[in-house]
Amino acid sequence: TVREWLLRRESNLGLEISIHCPCHTFQPNGDILENIHEV
């Protein structure tokens, strides 16, 4: 179900990000890093 998929995404969110988007890391200064990449 969608809920189960969402729960799995949340539990494996870190792995998915590190594999698919290594440049995007959810950190306290994540917004700053994203802004730098945008510029």
Distance bins in CASP14 RR format, pairs under 12 A and 6 or more apart:
PFRMAT RR
TARGET T0000
AUTHOR 0000-0000-0000
RMODE 2
METHOD distances of the structure
MODEL  1
1 7 0 0 0 0 1 0 0 0 0 0 0
1 8 0 0 0 0 0 1 0 0 0 0 0
2 8 0 0 0 0 0 1 0 0 0 0 0
2 9 0 0 0 0 0 1 0 0 0 0 0
3 9 0 0 0 0 0 1 0 0 0 0 0
3 10 0 0 0 0 0 1 0 0 0 0 0
4 10 0 0 0 0 0 1 0 0 0 0 0
4 11 0 0 0 0 0 1 0 0 0 0 0
5 11 0 0 0 0 0 1 0 0 0 0 0
5 12 0 0 0 0 0 1 0 0 0 0 0
6 12 0 0 0 0 0 1 0 0 0 0 0
6 13 0 0 0 0 0 1 0 0 0 0 0
7 13 0 0 0 0 0 1 0 0 0 0 0
8 14 0 0 0 0 0 1 0 0 0 0 0
8 15 0 0 0 0 0 1 0 0 0 0 0
8 16 0 0 0 0 1 0 0 0 0 0 0
9 15 0 0 0 0 0 1 0 0 0 0 0
9 16 1 0 0 1 0 0 0 0 0 0 0
9 17 0 0 0 0 0 1 0 0 0 0 0
9 20 0 0 0 0 0 1 0 0 0 0 0
10 16 0 0 0 0 0 1 0 0 0 0 0
10 17 0 0 0 0 0 1 0 0 0 0 0
10 26 0 0 0 0 0 1 0 0 0 0 0
12 18 0 0 0 0 0 1 0 0 0 0 0
12 19 0 0 0 0 1 0 0 0 0 0 0
12 20 0 0 0 0 0 1 0 0 0 0 0
13 19 0 0 0 0 0 1 0 0 0 0 0
13 20 0 0 0 0 0 1 0 0 0 0 0
13 21 0 0 0 0 0 1 0 0 0 0 0
13 24 0 0 0 0 0 1 0 0 0 0 0
13 25 0 0 0 0 0 1 0 0 0 0 0
13 26 1 0 0 1 0 0 0 0 0 0 0
14 20 0 0 0 0 1 0 0 0 0 0 0
14 21 0 0 0 0 1 0 0 0 0 0 0
14 22 0 0 0 0 0 1 0 0 0 0 0
14 24 0 0 0 0 0 1 0 0 0 0 0
14 25 0 0 0 0 1 0 0 0 0 0 0
14 26 1 0 0 1 0 0 0 0 0 0 0
14 27 0 0 0 0 0 1 0 0 0 0 0
15 21 0 0 0 0 0 1 0 0 0 0 0
15 22 0 0 0 0 0 1 0 0 0 0 0
16 22 0 0 0 0 0 1 0 0 0 0 0
16 24 0 0 0 0 0 1 0 0 0 0 0
16 26 0 0 0 0 0 1 0 0 0 0 0
17 23 0 0 0 0 1 0 0 0 0 0 0
17 24 1 0 0 1 0 0 0 0 0 0 0
17 25 1 0 0 1 0 0 0 0 0 0 0
17 26 1 0 0 1 0 0 0 0 0 0 0
17 27 0 0 0 0 0 1 0 0 0 0 0
17 30 0 0 0 0 0 1 0 0 0 0 0
18 24 0 0 0 0 1 0 0 0 0 0 0
18 25 1 0 0 1 0 0 0 0 0 0 0
18 26 0 0 0 0 0 1 0 0 0 0 0
21 30 0 0 0 0 0 1 0 0 0 0 0
21 33 0 0 0 0 0 1 0 0 0 0 0
21 34 0 0 0 0 0 1 0 0 0 0 0
21 37 0 0 0 0 0 1 0 0 0 0 0
22 33 0 0 0 0 0 1 0 0 0 0 0
22 37 0 0 0 0 0 1 0 0 0 0 0
23 30 0 0 0 0 0 1 0 0 0 0 0
23 33 1 0 0 1 0 0 0 0 0 0 0
23 34 0 0 0 0 1 0 0 0 0 0 0
23 36 0 0 0 0 0 1 0 0 0 0 0
23 37 1 0 0 1 0 0 0 0 0 0 0
23 38 0 0 0 0 0 1 0 0 0 0 0
24 30 0 0 0 0 1 0 0 0 0 0 0
24 31 0 0 0 0 0 1 0 0 0 0 0
24 33 1 0 0 1 0 0 0 0 0 0 0
24 34 1 0 0 1 0 0 0 0 0 0 0
24 36 0 0 0 0 0 1 0 0 0 0 0
24 37 0 0 0 0 1 0 0 0 0 0 0
24 38 0 0 0 0 0 1 0 0 0 0 0
25 31 0 0 0 0 0 1 0 0 0 0 0
25 32 0 0 0 0 0 1 0 0 0 0 0
25 33 1 0 0 1 0 0 0 0 0 0 0
25 34 0 0 0 0 1 0 0 0 0 0 0
25 37 0 0 0 0 0 1 0 0 0 0 0
26 33 0 0 0 0 1 0 0 0 0 0 0
26 34 0 0 0 0 0 1 0 0 0 0 0
27 33 1 0 0 1 0 0 0 0 0 0 0
27 34 0 0 0 0 0 1 0 0 0 0 0
29 35 0 0 0 0 1 0 0 0 0 0 0
29 36 0 0 0 0 1 0 0 0 0 0 0
30 36 0 0 0 0 1 0 0 0 0 0 0
30 37 0 0 0 0 1 0 0 0 0 0 0
30 38 0 0 0 0 0 1 0 0 0 0 0
31 37 0 0 0 0 0 1 0 0 0 0 0
31 38 0 0 0 0 0 1 0 0 0 0 0
32 38 0 0 0 0 0 1 0 0 0 0 0
32 39 0 0 0 0 0 1 0 0 0 0 0
33 39 0 0 0 0 0 1 0 0 0 0 0
END
